[in-house]
Amino acid sequence: MPLDFTAIDFETANGFRGSPCSVGLTKVRGGVIVDEGYWLMRPPVGHDHFDSRNITIHGITPDDVATAPRFREVFPEVLDFIGQDALVAHNAAFDVGVIRSASEVSGMTSPAFDYACTVILSRKNYSLPSYSLPFVAQEAGVPLLNHHDATEDARACAGIMVDIAAKHGANSVQDIFASMKLAMPHVDAYDPARDEMSKATRSALEKMAEMKAGIAGGAVRGGRVSWSTEGPNPLPNPHADDSHPLFGQTLVFTGDLSLGRPEAKQRAAVYGAQCASNVTLKTTVLVVGSGFTATDLRSGRLTSKAQRVLELQRRGQGIEVLSEGEFMQMIG
């Protein structure tokens, strides 16, 4: 089988993964990019508000999509572009989840997909301080000039997949997984007349209802949540999807995020992660808040926990550093 696939990258308007505002696609045939597609879109009705943090990340504003079609109108064209290809994405759990959640709140069907996550594959093929897209793209020799532009991110993801295939002498996406003795991930089709909404969508809708009730009662306050309270370390969910990038990882958190630290730990544990309070020889992932980006690893703008991680990395311990945005994507 030839190395054929479509790489995909979504950007979202807000923290709910069912709020896509743009998508970039890169089609690969025989290991060579042959076509690209890009769509701006309005997110599904009721989920189309734009958070300032998301705008800061990708630069797309409500005015940019004011006359664009809704997700439900764009998605058939996206499906035509994908055809029967396997999907490839960097943190594929997020991008596949965007399709599922946006379809759910739009009341429309979505097809089944085989897919590959270049975060998970990169962890097994490169030794890096962070597996964020800029770091992996650089290691794979793939140019990435404008991170968070959906087209450029999809193109970089495609290049990473081609590089990984070359490392294994693989001629197809399926061959890559076979050579690494891994099962290729799969997501089932969704039919609103038959299937329940996913847990991620139900949780988002519940939180939205709580926020509306809080606003109506004058109980909601703005600003970020302090992580001064470490909280307990919950046991990882033994029934979590073992293809998720957090499954089996030992996480430590540092800095301020939008979630309280106890809630962040609970959310990570749902996906099979073991959370801890301090960086040790067992740590595999450090999540850094306070506006951290992967490039801060080079500039040295780090917390004491992150400095400890760099020290352990220099000693050969494989620890990945995630930004708030990357972690939030992973937990939906």
DOMARNU-530153 format. One record per residue (C-alpha): chain; residue number from 1; x, y negated, z negated. Coordinates in steps of 0.02 Angstrom, whole numbers, plus 50000, padded with zeros to 5 digits. Layout:
N
+-------+-----+-------+-------+-------+
! kette !  nr !     x !     y !     z !
+-------+-----+-------+-------+-------+
!     A ! NUM !     X !     Y !     Z !
...
+-------+-----+-------+-------+-------+
//
This chain:
332
+-------+-----+-------+-------+-------+
! kette !  nr !     x !     y !     z !
+-------+-----+-------+-------+-------+
!     A !   1 ! 50000 ! 50000 ! 50000 !
!     A !   2 ! 50066 ! 49824 ! 50040 !
!     A !   3 ! 50096 ! 49691 ! 49907 !
!     A !   4 ! 49929 ! 49604 ! 49934 !
!     A !   5 ! 49840 ! 49501 ! 49801 !
!     A !   6 ! 49764 ! 49331 ! 49761 !
!     A !   7 ! 49837 ! 49224 ! 49622 !
!     A !   8 ! 49713 ! 49111 ! 49532 !
!     A !   9 ! 49719 ! 48967 ! 49410 !
!     A !  10 ! 49573 ! 48874 ! 49330 !
!     A !  11 ! 49574 ! 48708 ! 49239 !
!     A !  12 ! 49431 ! 48673 ! 49119 !
!     A !  13 ! 49341 ! 48515 ! 49065 !
!     A !  14 ! 49337 ! 48557 ! 48880 !
!     A !  15 ! 49378 ! 48692 ! 48753 !
!     A !  16 ! 49245 ! 48811 ! 48818 !
!     A !  17 ! 49318 ! 48924 ! 48950 !
!     A !  18 ! 49152 ! 48921 ! 49044 !
!     A !  19 ! 49183 ! 48738 ! 49094 !
!     A !  20 ! 49291 ! 48752 ! 49252 !
!     A !  21 ! 49326 ! 48588 ! 49340 !
!     A !  22 ! 49453 ! 48650 ! 49468 !
!     A !  23 ! 49524 ! 48811 ! 49537 !
!     A !  24 ! 49677 ! 48848 ! 49642 !
!     A !  25 ! 49704 ! 49010 ! 49739 !
!     A !  26 ! 49855 ! 49081 ! 49829 !
!     A !  27 ! 49835 ! 49230 ! 49946 !
!     A !  28 ! 49984 ! 49347 ! 49967 !
!     A !  29 ! 50002 ! 49475 ! 50105 !
!     A !  30 ! 50151 ! 49591 ! 50108 !
!     A !  31 ! 50237 ! 49487 ! 49973 !
!     A !  32 ! 50220 ! 49325 ! 50074 !
!     A !  33 ! 50103 ! 49178 ! 50041 !
!     A !  34 ! 49986 ! 49164 ! 50189 !
!     A !  35 ! 49846 ! 49049 ! 50128 !
!     A !  36 ! 49794 ! 48933 ! 49987 !
!     A !  37 ! 49630 ! 48861 ! 49927 !
!     A !  38 ! 49580 ! 48725 ! 49805 !
!     A !  39 ! 49410 ! 48668 ! 49741 !
!     A !  40 ! 49356 ! 48530 ! 49624 !
!     A !  41 ! 49190 ! 48567 ! 49540 !
!     A !  42 ! 49070 ! 48507 ! 49408 !
!     A !  43 ! 49060 ! 48631 ! 49265 !
!     A !  44 ! 48893 ! 48718 ! 49230 !
!     A !  45 ! 48751 ! 48609 ! 49167 !
!     A !  46 ! 48765 ! 48576 ! 48981 !
!     A !  47 ! 48950 ! 48617 ! 48979 !
!     A !  48 ! 49014 ! 48475 ! 49088 !
!     A !  49 ! 49080 ! 48354 ! 48957 !
!     A !  50 ! 49265 ! 48316 ! 48970 !
!     A !  51 ! 49377 ! 48321 ! 48816 !
!     A !  52 ! 49517 ! 48194 ! 48813 !
!     A !  53 ! 49644 ! 48330 ! 48775 !
!     A !  54 ! 49597 ! 48425 ! 48932 !
!     A !  55 ! 49606 ! 48267 ! 49037 !
!     A !  56 ! 49780 ! 48234 ! 48966 !
!     A !  57 ! 49834 ! 48408 ! 49019 !
!     A !  58 ! 49770 ! 48415 ! 49198 !
!     A !  59 ! 49726 ! 48235 ! 49240 !
!     A !  60 ! 49551 ! 48275 ! 49306 !
!     A !  61 ! 49416 ! 48152 ! 49248 !
!     A !  62 ! 49226 ! 48154 ! 49255 !
!     A !  63 ! 49235 ! 48027 ! 49398 !
!     A !  64 ! 49342 ! 48147 ! 49499 !
!     A !  65 ! 49205 ! 48279 ! 49500 !
!     A !  66 ! 49053 ! 48164 ! 49496 !
!     A !  67 ! 49002 ! 48209 ! 49674 !
!     A !  68 ! 49077 ! 48384 ! 49676 !
!     A !  69 ! 48965 ! 48538 ! 49684 !
!     A !  70 ! 48930 ! 48639 ! 49528 !
!     A !  71 ! 49023 ! 48799 ! 49487 !
!     A !  72 ! 48877 ! 48906 ! 49547 !
!     A !  73 ! 48887 ! 48824 ! 49719 !
!     A !  74 ! 49078 ! 48837 ! 49731 !
!     A !  75 ! 49099 ! 49014 ! 49666 !
!     A !  76 ! 49032 ! 49104 ! 49821 !
!     A !  77 ! 49167 ! 49017 ! 49925 !
!     A !  78 ! 49297 ! 49068 ! 49796 !
!     A !  79 ! 49238 ! 49249 ! 49807 !
!     A !  80 ! 49249 ! 49244 ! 49997 !
!     A !  81 ! 49429 ! 49186 ! 49982 !
!     A !  82 ! 49473 ! 49325 ! 49857 !
!     A !  83 ! 49387 ! 49463 ! 49955 !
!     A !  84 ! 49435 ! 49635 ! 49888 !
!     A !  85 ! 49602 ! 49578 ! 49816 !
!     A !  86 ! 49666 ! 49609 ! 49642 !
!     A !  87 ! 49677 ! 49446 ! 49545 !
!     A !  88 ! 49842 ! 49388 ! 49471 !
!     A !  89 ! 49850 ! 49249 ! 49342 !
!     A !  90 ! 49966 ! 49183 ! 49207 !
!     A !  91 ! 49868 ! 49225 ! 49049 !
!     A !  92 ! 49739 ! 49317 ! 49153 !
!     A !  93 ! 49625 ! 49345 ! 49003 !
!     A !  94 ! 49585 ! 49160 ! 49012 !
!     A !  95 ! 49555 ! 49147 ! 49200 !
!     A !  96 ! 49452 ! 49307 ! 49209 !
!     A !  97 ! 49358 ! 49242 ! 49057 !
!     A !  98 ! 49321 ! 49078 ! 49147 !
!     A !  99 ! 49234 ! 49175 ! 49285 !
!     A ! 100 ! 49135 ! 49277 ! 49162 !
!     A ! 101 ! 49083 ! 49135 ! 49045 !
!     A ! 102 ! 49043 ! 49011 ! 49184 !
!     A ! 103 ! 48938 ! 49145 ! 49270 !
!     A ! 104 ! 48848 ! 49184 ! 49107 !
!     A ! 105 ! 48798 ! 49004 ! 49069 !
!     A ! 106 ! 48753 ! 48979 ! 49253 !
!     A ! 107 ! 48638 ! 49131 ! 49249 !
!     A ! 108 ! 48724 ! 49212 ! 49397 !
!     A ! 109 ! 48811 ! 49376 ! 49434 !
!     A ! 110 ! 48998 ! 49401 ! 49448 !
!     A ! 111 ! 49088 ! 49551 ! 49525 !
!     A ! 112 ! 49211 ! 49674 ! 49451 !
!     A ! 113 ! 49397 ! 49639 ! 49471 !
!     A ! 114 ! 49561 ! 49730 ! 49449 !
!     A ! 115 ! 49684 ! 49602 ! 49385 !
!     A ! 116 ! 49862 ! 49576 ! 49325 !
!     A ! 117 ! 49929 ! 49456 ! 49194 !
!     A ! 118 ! 50100 ! 49383 ! 49230 !
!     A ! 119 ! 50122 ! 49335 ! 49046 !
!     A ! 120 ! 50115 ! 49517 ! 48994 !
!     A ! 121 ! 50220 ! 49576 ! 49142 !
!     A ! 122 ! 50348 ! 49437 ! 49114 !
!     A ! 123 ! 50372 ! 49488 ! 48933 !
!     A ! 124 ! 50426 ! 49659 ! 48997 !
!     A ! 125 ! 50538 ! 49595 ! 49136 !
!     A ! 126 ! 50623 ! 49436 ! 49073 !
!     A ! 127 ! 50706 ! 49382 ! 48911 !
!     A ! 128 ! 50649 ! 49203 ! 48878 !
!     A ! 129 ! 50619 ! 49087 ! 48730 !
!     A ! 130 ! 50444 ! 49052 ! 48796 !
!     A ! 131 ! 50336 ! 49139 ! 48926 !
!     A ! 132 ! 50242 ! 48981 ! 48973 !
!     A ! 133 ! 50228 ! 48960 ! 49160 !
!     A ! 134 ! 50371 ! 48833 ! 49182 !
!     A ! 135 ! 50497 ! 48946 ! 49094 !
!     A ! 136 ! 50447 ! 49104 ! 49188 !
!     A ! 137 ! 50438 ! 49014 ! 49356 !
!     A ! 138 ! 50614 ! 48947 ! 49331 !
!     A ! 139 ! 50679 ! 49121 ! 49287 !
!     A ! 140 ! 50594 ! 49195 ! 49440 !
!     A ! 141 ! 50669 ! 49060 ! 49552 !
!     A ! 142 ! 50499 ! 48987 ! 49593 !
!     A ! 143 ! 50478 ! 48798 ! 49608 !
!     A ! 144 ! 50346 ! 48718 ! 49494 !
!     A ! 145 ! 50342 ! 48529 ! 49513 !
!     A ! 146 ! 50171 ! 48485 ! 49442 !
!     A ! 147 ! 50120 ! 48605 ! 49303 !
!     A ! 148 ! 49930 ! 48609 ! 49274 !
!     A ! 149 ! 49891 ! 48569 ! 49454 !
!     A ! 150 ! 49785 ! 48723 ! 49490 !
!     A ! 151 ! 49859 ! 48752 ! 49663 !
!     A ! 152 ! 50039 ! 48736 ! 49606 !
!     A ! 153 ! 50010 ! 48848 ! 49456 !
!     A ! 154 ! 49929 ! 48982 ! 49564 !
!     A ! 155 ! 50074 ! 48970 ! 49688 !
!     A ! 156 ! 50202 ! 48987 ! 49548 !
!     A ! 157 ! 50107 ! 49135 ! 49476 !
!     A ! 158 ! 50110 ! 49219 ! 49647 !
!     A ! 159 ! 50298 ! 49193 ! 49660 !
!     A ! 160 ! 50325 ! 49271 ! 49488 !
!     A ! 161 ! 50224 ! 49424 ! 49538 !
!     A ! 162 ! 50326 ! 49445 ! 49697 !
!     A ! 163 ! 50488 ! 49431 ! 49596 !
!     A ! 164 ! 50428 ! 49563 ! 49471 !
!     A ! 165 ! 50380 ! 49678 ! 49615 !
!     A ! 166 ! 50555 ! 49659 ! 49687 !
!     A ! 167 ! 50633 ! 49706 ! 49520 !
!     A ! 168 ! 50539 ! 49871 ! 49524 !
!     A ! 169 ! 50550 ! 49902 ! 49711 !
!     A ! 170 ! 50359 ! 49903 ! 49709 !
!     A ! 171 ! 50258 ! 49886 ! 49868 !
!     A ! 172 ! 50091 ! 49845 ! 49786 !
!     A ! 173 ! 50017 ! 49776 ! 49626 !
!     A ! 174 ! 49965 ! 49953 ! 49581 !
!     A ! 175 ! 50144 ! 50012 ! 49606 !
!     A ! 176 ! 50207 ! 49881 ! 49483 !
!     A ! 177 ! 50096 ! 49949 ! 49346 !
!     A ! 178 ! 50137 ! 50129 ! 49391 !
!     A ! 179 ! 50324 ! 50095 ! 49384 !
!     A ! 180 ! 50303 ! 50019 ! 49210 !
!     A ! 181 ! 50187 ! 50160 ! 49154 !
!     A ! 182 ! 50046 ! 50036 ! 49119 !
!     A ! 183 ! 49862 ! 50045 ! 49161 !
!     A ! 184 ! 49802 ! 49907 ! 49275 !
!     A ! 185 ! 49674 ! 49797 ! 49185 !
!     A ! 186 ! 49496 ! 49791 ! 49250 !
!     A ! 187 ! 49345 ! 49682 ! 49213 !
!     A ! 188 ! 49170 ! 49747 ! 49246 !
!     A ! 189 ! 49037 ! 49659 ! 49348 !
!     A ! 190 ! 48912 ! 49548 ! 49258 !
!     A ! 191 ! 48726 ! 49544 ! 49293 !
!     A ! 192 ! 48621 ! 49428 ! 49183 !
!     A ! 193 ! 48468 ! 49539 ! 49209 !
!     A ! 194 ! 48561 ! 49688 ! 49136 !
!     A ! 195 ! 48709 ! 49634 ! 49030 !
!     A ! 196 ! 48725 ! 49537 ! 48868 !
!     A ! 197 ! 48829 ! 49380 ! 48863 !
!     A ! 198 ! 49010 ! 49406 ! 48810 !
!     A ! 199 ! 49060 ! 49374 ! 48631 !
!     A ! 200 ! 49166 ! 49226 ! 48685 !
!     A ! 201 ! 49017 ! 49140 ! 48766 !
!     A ! 202 ! 48901 ! 49178 ! 48621 !
!     A ! 203 ! 49027 ! 49106 ! 48499 !
!     A ! 204 ! 49049 ! 48949 ! 48604 !
!     A ! 205 ! 48861 ! 48923 ! 48616 !
!     A ! 206 ! 48843 ! 48946 ! 48428 !
!     A ! 207 ! 48980 ! 48820 ! 48394 !
!     A ! 208 ! 48899 ! 48698 ! 48515 !
!     A ! 209 ! 48734 ! 48714 ! 48424 !
!     A ! 210 ! 48821 ! 48686 ! 48256 !
!     A ! 211 ! 48908 ! 48531 ! 48322 !
!     A ! 212 ! 48744 ! 48459 ! 48388 !
!     A ! 213 ! 48661 ! 48492 ! 48221 !
!     A ! 214 ! 48808 ! 48411 ! 48131 !
!     A ! 215 ! 48803 ! 48258 ! 48242 !
!     A ! 216 ! 48615 ! 48241 ! 48214 !
!     A ! 217 ! 48644 ! 48252 ! 48026 !
!     A ! 218 ! 48793 ! 48135 ! 48027 !
!     A ! 219 ! 48908 ! 48270 ! 47962 !
!     A ! 220 ! 49034 ! 48282 ! 48103 !
!     A ! 221 ! 49198 ! 48188 ! 48088 !
!     A ! 222 ! 49328 ! 48163 ! 48222 !
!     A ! 223 ! 49513 ! 48200 ! 48214 !
!     A ! 224 ! 49621 ! 48353 ! 48201 !
!     A ! 225 ! 49610 ! 48479 ! 48060 !
!     A ! 226 ! 49753 ! 48490 ! 47937 !
!     A ! 227 ! 49838 ! 48658 ! 47926 !
!     A ! 228 ! 49906 ! 48627 ! 47752 !
!     A ! 229 ! 49809 ! 48779 ! 47688 !
!     A ! 230 ! 49892 ! 48936 ! 47754 !
!     A ! 231 ! 49749 ! 49052 ! 47706 !
!     A ! 232 ! 49750 ! 49242 ! 47702 !
!     A ! 233 ! 49823 ! 49351 ! 47839 !
!     A ! 234 ! 49679 ! 49459 ! 47906 !
!     A ! 235 ! 49706 ! 49635 ! 47970 !
!     A ! 236 ! 49715 ! 49650 ! 48159 !
!     A ! 237 ! 49564 ! 49721 ! 48249 !
!     A ! 238 ! 49612 ! 49902 ! 48291 !
!     A ! 239 ! 49482 ! 49908 ! 48428 !
!     A ! 240 ! 49544 ! 49753 ! 48522 !
!     A ! 241 ! 49586 ! 49762 ! 48706 !
!     A ! 242 ! 49767 ! 49820 ! 48715 !
!     A ! 243 ! 49790 ! 49725 ! 48879 !
!     A ! 244 ! 49764 ! 49557 ! 48793 !
!     A ! 245 ! 49928 ! 49457 ! 48775 !
!     A ! 246 ! 49905 ! 49439 ! 48586 !
!     A ! 247 ! 49873 ! 49624 ! 48552 !
!     A ! 248 ! 50007 ! 49701 ! 48442 !
!     A ! 249 ! 50098 ! 49535 ! 48416 !
!     A ! 250 ! 50151 ! 49466 ! 48246 !
!     A ! 251 ! 50103 ! 49281 ! 48243 !
!     A ! 252 ! 50161 ! 49137 ! 48136 !
!     A ! 253 ! 50086 ! 48961 ! 48148 !
!     A ! 254 ! 50171 ! 48794 ! 48121 !
!     A ! 255 ! 50115 ! 48613 ! 48141 !
!     A ! 256 ! 49938 ! 48544 ! 48160 !
!     A ! 257 ! 49811 ! 48615 ! 48282 !
!     A ! 258 ! 49630 ! 48580 ! 48318 !
!     A ! 259 ! 49580 ! 48735 ! 48218 !
!     A ! 260 ! 49611 ! 48758 ! 48034 !
!     A ! 261 ! 49748 ! 48885 ! 48007 !
!     A ! 262 ! 49635 ! 49015 ! 47922 !
!     A ! 263 ! 49514 ! 49009 ! 48069 !
!     A ! 264 ! 49656 ! 49020 ! 48195 !
!     A ! 265 ! 49719 ! 49176 ! 48105 !
!     A ! 266 ! 49546 ! 49254 ! 48108 !
!     A ! 267 ! 49528 ! 49219 ! 48294 !
!     A ! 268 ! 49700 ! 49293 ! 48332 !
!     A ! 269 ! 49663 ! 49448 ! 48228 !
!     A ! 270 ! 49507 ! 49481 ! 48333 !
!     A ! 271 ! 49623 ! 49508 ! 48482 !
!     A ! 272 ! 49734 ! 49630 ! 48387 !
!     A ! 273 ! 49868 ! 49512 ! 48320 !
!     A ! 274 ! 49946 ! 49527 ! 48148 !
!     A ! 275 ! 49965 ! 49354 ! 48071 !
!     A ! 276 ! 50098 ! 49307 ! 47945 !
!     A ! 277 ! 50143 ! 49152 ! 47844 !
!     A ! 278 ! 50331 ! 49145 ! 47874 !
!     A ! 279 ! 50453 ! 49182 ! 48014 !
!     A ! 280 ! 50539 ! 49349 ! 47983 !
!     A ! 281 ! 50626 ! 49486 ! 48081 !
!     A ! 282 ! 50451 ! 49553 ! 48122 !
!     A ! 283 ! 50392 ! 49392 ! 48204 !
!     A ! 284 ! 50358 ! 49405 ! 48391 !
!     A ! 285 ! 50258 ! 49245 ! 48425 !
!     A ! 286 ! 50265 ! 49070 ! 48351 !
!     A ! 287 ! 50119 ! 48953 ! 48387 !
!     A ! 288 ! 50170 ! 48770 ! 48375 !
!     A ! 289 ! 50045 ! 48628 ! 48358 !
!     A ! 290 ! 50070 ! 48439 ! 48344 !
!     A ! 291 ! 50073 ! 48412 ! 48532 !
!     A ! 292 ! 50215 ! 48534 ! 48563 !
!     A ! 293 ! 50252 ! 48585 ! 48742 !
!     A ! 294 ! 50372 ! 48718 ! 48804 !
!     A ! 295 ! 50499 ! 48587 ! 48858 !
!     A ! 296 ! 50520 ! 48537 ! 48675 !
!     A ! 297 ! 50622 ! 48696 ! 48655 !
!     A ! 298 ! 50755 ! 48609 ! 48758 !
!     A ! 299 ! 50741 ! 48438 ! 48677 !
!     A ! 300 ! 50746 ! 48504 ! 48497 !
!     A ! 301 ! 50583 ! 48419 ! 48440 !
!     A ! 302 ! 50536 ! 48565 ! 48327 !
!     A ! 303 ! 50474 ! 48608 ! 48153 !
!     A ! 304 ! 50580 ! 48702 ! 48027 !
!     A ! 305 ! 50490 ! 48864 ! 48072 !
!     A ! 306 ! 50528 ! 48835 ! 48256 !
!     A ! 307 ! 50710 ! 48801 ! 48215 !
!     A ! 308 ! 50714 ! 48967 ! 48122 !
!     A ! 309 ! 50642 ! 49051 ! 48277 !
!     A ! 310 ! 50779 ! 48978 ! 48387 !
!     A ! 311 ! 50908 ! 49042 ! 48264 !
!     A ! 312 ! 50834 ! 49218 ! 48273 !
!     A ! 313 ! 50824 ! 49206 ! 48462 !
!     A ! 314 ! 51010 ! 49168 ! 48469 !
!     A ! 315 ! 51037 ! 49326 ! 48368 !
!     A ! 316 ! 50942 ! 49426 ! 48498 !
!     A ! 317 ! 50767 ! 49436 ! 48421 !
!     A ! 318 ! 50631 ! 49425 ! 48552 !
!     A ! 319 ! 50513 ! 49289 ! 48490 !
!     A ! 320 ! 50396 ! 49194 ! 48606 !
!     A ! 321 ! 50347 ! 49013 ! 48571 !
!     A ! 322 ! 50171 ! 48958 ! 48620 !
!     A ! 323 ! 50097 ! 48784 ! 48626 !
!     A ! 324 ! 49925 ! 48744 ! 48558 !
!     A ! 325 ! 49851 ! 48742 ! 48733 !
!     A ! 326 ! 49923 ! 48913 ! 48777 !
!     A ! 327 ! 49859 ! 48989 ! 48614 !
!     A ! 328 ! 49687 ! 48911 ! 48634 !
!     A ! 329 ! 49675 ! 48983 ! 48809 !
!     A ! 330 ! 49720 ! 49155 ! 48745 !
!     A ! 331 ! 49583 ! 49154 ! 48613 !
!     A ! 332 ! 49455 ! 49081 ! 48734 !
+-------+-----+-------+-------+-------+
//
